[in-house]
Amino acid sequence: MQVTYDSDKRKLLSSLCHGAIFFSTALFSIGVPIAINLISDDPVVKSNAKESINFHFNVWFWGTVIGVPIGILSFLTFGIGGILFFPVVAFGFLLHWGLTIWALLKCFSNPDVPVRYPFIFRLF
């Protein structure tokens, strides 16, 4: 017997997982996908929740790896270091938001296929 899942519910829950980072880049962005992963029995939603968690961990990790040295350099050079590395920070910011919007569009256009972010390392 094949189990069918509600497509609208799948779109909503998968989109909430990926879009949680729009509400807050702090714990809320990880908390929503974790909660959805625990309460949902849909395999596509669970896969999207795990992928979203991995992506948000990547955002935090790379933000720390890139942001802390730029912040220190900016402090030591009275802001000149921050200005010099602005293109790197801007590219990272655009990549982060662009991939999130891309994932949301994929969830809406094809809800039966889990989203896989490119260029990230996966913990789960």
Salt bridges, closest charged atoms under 4 A:
ASP42 OD1 - ARG10 NH2 2.75
GLU51 OE1 - ARG116 NH1 3.44
GLU51 OE2 - ARG122 NH2 2.77
ASP112 OD1 - ARG10 NH1 2.78
